[in-house]
Structures are given as structure tokens and as C-alpha cells.
């Protein structure tokens, strides 16, 4: 006998479904293997890094990485130029990437007050390296509690958001969400809700992932990377405000419509998860008032994951028939786990730096090995 | 602030949100009933730690979940594939769903979500991976453990266990995360984004957390003594706590027992210091929660304190309450005196206690206080020693965290 379940799975739209209110990206910052900022990400749409991109330095001891593992560190990451040198060495790489991206996303026209400005960051476990090194000390030091107390806060998932808030005095909503490849979508959905429910007026929203020998070996051992896809890292942060809540002279980078997430248990079959993603996409399009044929570009999330890319592709075919133009960031930027959906959106926005001449609608999708699925609808601003 | 909550498209009228199910897997018992009875009786869940090797630690007590056999609590997910935090969350969520009478394929509520808070995620999994690194090298990390490492699996486990197909969100806002989760769930129901939400928090007892607080000198010598003049710190603890939220309308329609109504919540960030609490920011968080709930400070009959039992927390918290309440302090107590500090589950356990206090008519005690710290003010009523028979109408639940994350939830009695 199967256990009773709380809810029957349904793909039928339900009565309470509403069209969503828009939230706008008013500024954005990214760090990736393509370099710093949005502009270099434009080349990703052509399936390559920008010509002359310098290879980023490998974080930590290069010899500790698994042999013959292709890795793509962030290129040209010079945190001291954004954050200054003071205290920099005490920050984990996750904190440095997040703080630098948030700092850049705060630049530009003066926005809402610091008390109504906050941060919503997506992660997987925080800084895996900091966690591992801190915990190692409990095993190898003379006493298990002879750990470095100054490293303790950096082992927490919310360290990056907390430290960045201190740096800029941002006392508004400060949240950290965990969700593997969906992390940025969870962050956007959380931020959307917080903005529309009046908890904040501006939220620096995004996700971050750091590269380390620890995570590289974890990927190697799990065999979860798709063949030929390097392991990457990065951060993408979007300053979000309610549409209409900022100066009319300010052109948004993008307008975000529905952001939906859902779940299907993978132990009931991967096809089941794929169908859930398809349902999630249909819901998001309906709630955005967008017909499938209006979607001009899809940036899928599972292209770097063995076994999952096909599941995602099938879900997209189910919704679109012939899929719209597809922008795969993973072969170019590497699999960046919890930064993934953020960099997918950033790569789309990199191609939208001029006003739309025709309606341009992007769909960002993601699918996690735990059965989580999600998507986001973004619209290119007109002139 | 302008045009809050009204931007853009017309939204349906907000729905009232009620709690109709409770779950608790704790050092004070393996179900919400056992947990609440222990809280009312003032029992202690603190004992020698067994979840990690305490050799070499000077402080070796913890508030651990004793005798938890995951397979006896979980029906759909297999414990061998999930970390302990996910197991605790899923077990508590199943209890809450059963308590609410919503385990059978249900009424018209077809969109069910989960949101759970955590401080350390799958800390025991990460600890085992680190042990493998230290002992055998990174090249021999166990793939099975790697797959269990992400904190986001905590909410995923709840969805998998209960067959939920809605959102599964894990919040990593440290020791305030349980309240973040309740607040987010409240917004999902209120705005019609979901029709059922399982929310709460979970964390597992582990070596690294114990070592970190040990090194900071923040661990109590024996038990935590919130509000005591000689309080000397926390005791690390673990557990899973869950609440089932649904719209008032659906709870009434199906004749569900209603523990309490969620009236609102507030959040702030200190942006001040990573580990020291900050009274001004906590006071603002309380004011935001009051505004959100549409109540005045004088309406609050009881505060379920963050109350860790460190010297800094309790004095800062009382100062913040005093500031937000215009000089007075309502009865305020800490269930951490019995439970220890369950980290990301702490505020969710507090929320469970608040619901029980409203529906059963009691104020939980600060059981371990000996002499109330006079520096907190002579008027502080920390409900010393024994729970008090009293029927509060509005209660306030506190959760504060490293990183400066504060969240306060407000619950009210529901009179049919």
C-alpha cells in the first residue's frame, strides 16, 4: 500500500491563479569566466568567451584539484578594486564574489533608502571550502574546539548577505536561500514576494558559487557533470524594484514577470520531473500573459548535468513544440551550480543592452537533482 | 514608502492565515503533543551529546533528539538517501500534516508548498565528507554523501515525503530562519500563491557548530539559563519543527481545529556586526511585525524570546523589547531553557509553542533561571521556573541570527 499523500499532483490551472505584477531589474552585475560585468557575457550567445579573455586564477592550491578536470574560474576578478584591501583576506571567496557583485549592482542612480534596501542571495551550502577547513580543524587540532573563531561566521550560509549588508549599511530584508541550480530562481521569487508584499523597496537579488578543490572533487566523485562541460563559478546580482517605483527617466535592464518553482519526486521517475517543469513553465507563461510562441529565447539550466539535460529539453519541447532559440551558458561558462540560473539570466540581459525593437521575451529554466524545478519570464524593455 | 503592495496588476483580497497542524521532533519528545506537554511541565531535553564524538571538548552537553528512528516517522522517503536535517524536517512536516487531517488526498487545495529554515543545512553530511577528506583525501569522497550535501534538500525532503508538488524553499538565514519560513509561508497563503504550506525549521547536532560556539566561549557550563544574572551561554541542540498553514476559509470549510491565526511578521537586518546582536535593529523588527499584524504594542500578551542565555543576547533583546514597547516589557520567556538552541529550528519551535500557548492557555517558563538578572530591569517577568496558566490573545515570537538577520512573527488566538 502506498502511503497517503497530502495532495494529488495536478497540472490543471486552479482558480486562485493570478497575473503577476512586474518587478524590474534596474541594475545588474556579474562575475564569470567571461570576465566582470554584463558586456563580456554577450559572447556567450555565440557559444564562446570573448576574444582575448584571460584565464582566471584557480582559487586555492591548483595542485589539489582533480587531474584532467576542466575548470573555469572567474576571469579578471580583482575584488580589491571593488571592495578595497581592508579585511579582504578574511572573507571567503563566496563572500568576496557576492559583496563585489552587490556593490556594483548598487551603483547608478540613487535608489530607495538603506532601511528599505536589502539583499536576497542564493547559494548551495555557502563557502564549501570555508566549511571544510573549519571542520577539518575540529579533527586535526589538539582540541576539537581549537578552531579559528574569526572563520566561524564565514561558515554560515548567510555570511555573504550579512557581510555585504554591513558594508553598505543595508538594514532592509536580508535573506539567504539554498537551492542548488535553482538558487537564483528561489532568490528572485522570494524577492518578488518581498517587494510586492511591502517588505522592501529595493532588493539586491542573485546567487553565487565559488570554485574550490573540495567542490571540484565532489563533482568528480559524483559523476554529475555532463561530458565536456567544465566546472565553473561566478555570481550574478540584480537590483530589483517594483515597476513604477523609480524615476521614469531610468530605463530598466529588464522586466521580470512570473517566477514559478515546483517539485516532483525523482524517485518516481525523471520523466515525472520533466512533466512538472513543463507544467511550471506553462503556469509561468500564463501568469505572465505570454503565449509560448512569444518566447524568443530560452536559457536552460541543466545543460551541464549528466542525465538532466535531456529531461529539461523534453519538457521544453512539450511546451513549445519546436523550441525557440536556445542560449546554453554551461558549455561556455561551465557548470556553476548555485550561480547557474543567475548567470543564465545575466547572459540573456547581456544581449538586451539596447532597447527592443520587437517584443523580446526570455524564459530561464532550471531543474535540480533533488526534483526541484523552476522558471522565470523576463521581458526586454522597449525604447 | 509609496505604492506598497499595490504595484501593477490588481490582486485578490488578502486571505486570513491560520495554523491547523503542528509537528515537533525534539529533545523534548518525538511529537508535538509530547513536546508541548514537556514544555508545560518544564522538563529538560539536555543530556550528553551523542551525535558527534565529544572527546576533547570541555562542554559536552547538547539538546539532541533521542531515539529518533527515521524509518518509523517517514513513509515515502528513504532515510539512507537524506541527511539528518532533511529527515527531521520531513518527519516534523508529516506530523503537522497528519495533525491537520490533511494526509488523505485532500479538499480542493491543490497547491501545496513547503518552506523550511536552517542554520547549518546538512551539517552531519558535511562533517562526514570532511572526515573523509582528512582521513583518506578528497579523491575518496563518497558520491552518496556528496549528493546529500546541499541545504536546499531540506525543503525538498518535505515535498518528497508528503507528495507536494508546489514550491520547496529552504531558507539559510541561520537562527532566525524558522521565523523567515513562517513569514514566507504566511505571505504565500495570504496572497493566494499557495493553498497549503508546511513551514518550519530543522538542524542537526554536529561537531563544527559545537566547536564554533565552544571557541567563542558561548557554551554554558551545564544548562542554558536565559535571563539569569549568571547566565553563561547556550547549549547546542537539534530538531525539526513544522506548522501547517492554510487559509481561514478552507480551515472553516473542512471543520479543521485551528490553533492560532498568523497575524503578521517583520524582518530587519542589523548591518552592524556579524555575531553581536543590535538592539535598535531588533526594536525596528518588532515595530515592523506589529505594523504588519495591525496591532499596537499593548496588544501583545506574551513574547516567546530568542532568549539564548548568552549575556549579550538576553540584555540586548530585553532592551529592544523595552524600546519597541514604549518602556514596558510584556511577560517574556525562553523555551531554550528546556530545549537548548536548535539553531535554524529554534524560531519554528518557538512558533509551535506560541500556537499551543494560544490554544491551550499557558505561558511557558524560563525554567532554569535562578536569580533574574537585575540589570535587565526589576519589571522583567520571565515566567520563572514554572509555566503559568494564562490565556494570551496575541503572542510574539522572536528569532535573531548571526549575520544580523532578525525576524519576528505575531500569532493571535482564533475565536470562532
Interface residues (C-beta under 8 A of the other chain):
Chain A: X3 X4 X5 X6 X7 X8 X9 X10 X12 X14 X16 X18 X19 X20 X21 X22 X64 X66 X112 X114 X115 X116 X118 X119 X123 X124 X125 X126 X131 X132 X134 X135 X136 X137 X138 X139 X140 X143 X144 X145 X146 X147 X148 X149 X152 X153 X155 X156 X157 X158 X159 X161 X162 X163 X165 X166 X168 X169 X170 X171 X172 X173 X174 X175 X176 X177 X178 X179 X180 X182 X183 X186 X189 X190 X193 X195 X196 X197 X198 X199 X201 X213 X214 X217 X218 X221 X222 X223 X224 X242 X243 X244 X245 X261 X262 X263 X264 X265 X267 X276 X368 X369 X370 X371 X372
Chain B: X1 X2 X3 X4 X5 X7 X8 X9 X11 X12 X55 X56 X57 X58 X75 X76 X97 X102 X103 X104 X105 X106 X109 X110 X111 X112 X118 X119 X120 X121 X122 X126 X127 X129 X130 X131 X133 X134 X138 X139 X140 X141 X142 X143 X146 X147 X149 X150 X151 X152 X153 X154 X156 X159 X160 X162 X163 X164 X165 X166 X167 X168 X169 X170 X171 X172 X173 X174 X180 X184 X187 X188 X190 X191 X192 X193 X195 X196 X207 X208 X210 X211 X212 X214 X215 X216 X267 X268 X269 X270 X271 X272 X273 X274 X275 X281 X284 X401 X402 X403 X404 X405
